[in-house]
Amino acid sequence: METRRRSVLKAVIWNVMGLAMMALVGLIATGSMALGGKMALINAGLGLSMYVVYERIWAGIQWGRARG
């Protein structure tokens, strides 16, 4: 089973990558780095929260796991 610490670290790394991409998309879409950055921060906060919950739910599901 995966630890909570590992789940959170994976979520943070994933969201840092998403934050960079969303800031770039926001910049391209709006022409404003400030607005693009705000959009990226909001998206990253929501995404991080949802990803941690998602990972913890799946960590408790036994279906599809190989027993060793």
PyMOL CGO cylinders between C-alpha atoms (Angstrom):
from pymol import cmd
from pymol.cgo import CYLINDER

trace = [
    CYLINDER, 0.00, 0.00, 0.00, 1.20, 3.49, -0.78, 0.3, 1, 1, 1, 1, 1, 1,
    CYLINDER, 1.20, 3.49, -0.78, 1.89, 5.89, 2.08, 0.3, 1, 1, 1, 1, 1, 1,
    CYLINDER, 1.89, 5.89, 2.08, 0.15, 9.23, 2.37, 0.3, 1, 1, 1, 1, 1, 1,
    CYLINDER, 0.15, 9.23, 2.37, 3.49, 10.99, 2.16, 0.3, 1, 1, 1, 1, 1, 1,
    CYLINDER, 3.49, 10.99, 2.16, 4.23, 9.34, -1.19, 0.3, 1, 1, 1, 1, 1, 1,
    CYLINDER, 4.23, 9.34, -1.19, 0.76, 10.22, -2.51, 0.3, 1, 1, 1, 1, 1, 1,
    CYLINDER, 0.76, 10.22, -2.51, 1.22, 13.87, -1.54, 0.3, 1, 1, 1, 1, 1, 1,
    CYLINDER, 1.22, 13.87, -1.54, 4.72, 14.07, -3.04, 0.3, 1, 1, 1, 1, 1, 1,
    CYLINDER, 4.72, 14.07, -3.04, 3.49, 12.58, -6.32, 0.3, 1, 1, 1, 1, 1, 1,
    CYLINDER, 3.49, 12.58, -6.32, 0.62, 15.07, -6.35, 0.3, 1, 1, 1, 1, 1, 1,
    CYLINDER, 0.62, 15.07, -6.35, 2.93, 18.04, -5.71, 0.3, 1, 1, 1, 1, 1, 1,
    CYLINDER, 2.93, 18.04, -5.71, 5.35, 17.05, -8.49, 0.3, 1, 1, 1, 1, 1, 1,
    CYLINDER, 5.35, 17.05, -8.49, 2.48, 16.46, -10.91, 0.3, 1, 1, 1, 1, 1, 1,
    CYLINDER, 2.48, 16.46, -10.91, 0.96, 19.83, -10.05, 0.3, 1, 1, 1, 1, 1, 1,
    CYLINDER, 0.96, 19.83, -10.05, 4.23, 21.73, -10.47, 0.3, 1, 1, 1, 1, 1, 1,
    CYLINDER, 4.23, 21.73, -10.47, 4.40, 20.39, -14.02, 0.3, 1, 1, 1, 1, 1, 1,
    CYLINDER, 4.40, 20.39, -14.02, 0.72, 21.26, -14.56, 0.3, 1, 1, 1, 1, 1, 1,
    CYLINDER, 0.72, 21.26, -14.56, 1.24, 24.73, -13.10, 0.3, 1, 1, 1, 1, 1, 1,
    CYLINDER, 1.24, 24.73, -13.10, 3.93, 25.49, -15.66, 0.3, 1, 1, 1, 1, 1, 1,
    CYLINDER, 3.93, 25.49, -15.66, 1.81, 24.24, -18.55, 0.3, 1, 1, 1, 1, 1, 1,
    CYLINDER, 1.81, 24.24, -18.55, -1.32, 26.06, -17.37, 0.3, 1, 1, 1, 1, 1, 1,
    CYLINDER, -1.32, 26.06, -17.37, 0.62, 29.32, -16.95, 0.3, 1, 1, 1, 1, 1, 1,
    CYLINDER, 0.62, 29.32, -16.95, 1.86, 28.98, -20.52, 0.3, 1, 1, 1, 1, 1, 1,
    CYLINDER, 1.86, 28.98, -20.52, -1.64, 28.22, -21.84, 0.3, 1, 1, 1, 1, 1, 1,
    CYLINDER, -1.64, 28.22, -21.84, -3.06, 31.14, -19.81, 0.3, 1, 1, 1, 1, 1, 1,
    CYLINDER, -3.06, 31.14, -19.81, -0.40, 33.47, -21.20, 0.3, 1, 1, 1, 1, 1, 1,
    CYLINDER, -0.40, 33.47, -21.20, -1.14, 32.38, -24.76, 0.3, 1, 1, 1, 1, 1, 1,
    CYLINDER, -1.14, 32.38, -24.76, -4.92, 32.60, -24.26, 0.3, 1, 1, 1, 1, 1, 1,
    CYLINDER, -4.92, 32.60, -24.26, -5.01, 35.96, -22.47, 0.3, 1, 1, 1, 1, 1, 1,
    CYLINDER, -5.01, 35.96, -22.47, -1.76, 37.67, -23.44, 0.3, 1, 1, 1, 1, 1, 1,
    CYLINDER, -1.76, 37.67, -23.44, -1.25, 38.45, -19.75, 0.3, 1, 1, 1, 1, 1, 1,
    CYLINDER, -1.25, 38.45, -19.75, 1.28, 36.66, -17.58, 0.3, 1, 1, 1, 1, 1, 1,
    CYLINDER, 1.28, 36.66, -17.58, -0.47, 37.92, -14.43, 0.3, 1, 1, 1, 1, 1, 1,
    CYLINDER, -0.47, 37.92, -14.43, -3.88, 36.58, -15.47, 0.3, 1, 1, 1, 1, 1, 1,
    CYLINDER, -3.88, 36.58, -15.47, -2.37, 33.38, -16.84, 0.3, 1, 1, 1, 1, 1, 1,
    CYLINDER, -2.37, 33.38, -16.84, -0.49, 32.90, -13.57, 0.3, 1, 1, 1, 1, 1, 1,
    CYLINDER, -0.49, 32.90, -13.57, -3.63, 33.41, -11.50, 0.3, 1, 1, 1, 1, 1, 1,
    CYLINDER, -3.63, 33.41, -11.50, -5.49, 30.88, -13.62, 0.3, 1, 1, 1, 1, 1, 1,
    CYLINDER, -5.49, 30.88, -13.62, -2.61, 28.43, -13.19, 0.3, 1, 1, 1, 1, 1, 1,
    CYLINDER, -2.61, 28.43, -13.19, -2.51, 28.85, -9.39, 0.3, 1, 1, 1, 1, 1, 1,
    CYLINDER, -2.51, 28.85, -9.39, -6.24, 28.29, -9.03, 0.3, 1, 1, 1, 1, 1, 1,
    CYLINDER, -6.24, 28.29, -9.03, -6.07, 25.24, -11.28, 0.3, 1, 1, 1, 1, 1, 1,
    CYLINDER, -6.07, 25.24, -11.28, -3.05, 23.84, -9.40, 0.3, 1, 1, 1, 1, 1, 1,
    CYLINDER, -3.05, 23.84, -9.40, -4.73, 24.25, -6.00, 0.3, 1, 1, 1, 1, 1, 1,
    CYLINDER, -4.73, 24.25, -6.00, -7.89, 22.52, -7.11, 0.3, 1, 1, 1, 1, 1, 1,
    CYLINDER, -7.89, 22.52, -7.11, -6.00, 19.85, -9.01, 0.3, 1, 1, 1, 1, 1, 1,
    CYLINDER, -6.00, 19.85, -9.01, -3.69, 19.07, -6.08, 0.3, 1, 1, 1, 1, 1, 1,
    CYLINDER, -3.69, 19.07, -6.08, -6.60, 18.69, -3.69, 0.3, 1, 1, 1, 1, 1, 1,
    CYLINDER, -6.60, 18.69, -3.69, -8.56, 16.46, -6.01, 0.3, 1, 1, 1, 1, 1, 1,
    CYLINDER, -8.56, 16.46, -6.01, -5.53, 14.33, -6.93, 0.3, 1, 1, 1, 1, 1, 1,
    CYLINDER, -5.53, 14.33, -6.93, -4.68, 13.60, -3.28, 0.3, 1, 1, 1, 1, 1, 1,
    CYLINDER, -4.68, 13.60, -3.28, -8.27, 12.54, -2.58, 0.3, 1, 1, 1, 1, 1, 1,
    CYLINDER, -8.27, 12.54, -2.58, -8.31, 10.42, -5.75, 0.3, 1, 1, 1, 1, 1, 1,
    CYLINDER, -8.31, 10.42, -5.75, -5.01, 8.70, -4.86, 0.3, 1, 1, 1, 1, 1, 1,
    CYLINDER, -5.01, 8.70, -4.86, -6.13, 7.95, -1.30, 0.3, 1, 1, 1, 1, 1, 1,
    CYLINDER, -6.13, 7.95, -1.30, -9.38, 6.42, -2.51, 0.3, 1, 1, 1, 1, 1, 1,
    CYLINDER, -9.38, 6.42, -2.51, -7.53, 4.17, -4.96, 0.3, 1, 1, 1, 1, 1, 1,
    CYLINDER, -7.53, 4.17, -4.96, -4.95, 3.25, -2.30, 0.3, 1, 1, 1, 1, 1, 1,
    CYLINDER, -4.95, 3.25, -2.30, -7.76, 1.63, -0.34, 0.3, 1, 1, 1, 1, 1, 1,
    CYLINDER, -7.76, 1.63, -0.34, -9.20, -0.36, -3.25, 0.3, 1, 1, 1, 1, 1, 1,
    CYLINDER, -9.20, -0.36, -3.25, -7.89, -3.89, -3.52, 0.3, 1, 1, 1, 1, 1, 1,
    CYLINDER, -7.89, -3.89, -3.52, -9.31, -4.65, -6.97, 0.3, 1, 1, 1, 1, 1, 1,
    CYLINDER, -9.31, -4.65, -6.97, -6.69, -5.25, -9.66, 0.3, 1, 1, 1, 1, 1, 1,
    CYLINDER, -6.69, -5.25, -9.66, -3.71, -5.64, -7.34, 0.3, 1, 1, 1, 1, 1, 1,
    CYLINDER, -3.71, -5.64, -7.34, -1.37, -8.59, -7.63, 0.3, 1, 1, 1, 1, 1, 1,
    CYLINDER, -1.37, -8.59, -7.63, -0.79, -10.38, -4.38, 0.3, 1, 1, 1, 1, 1, 1,
    CYLINDER, -0.79, -10.38, -4.38, 2.80, -11.13, -3.59, 0.3, 1, 1, 1, 1, 1, 1,
]
cmd.load_cgo(trace, "trace")
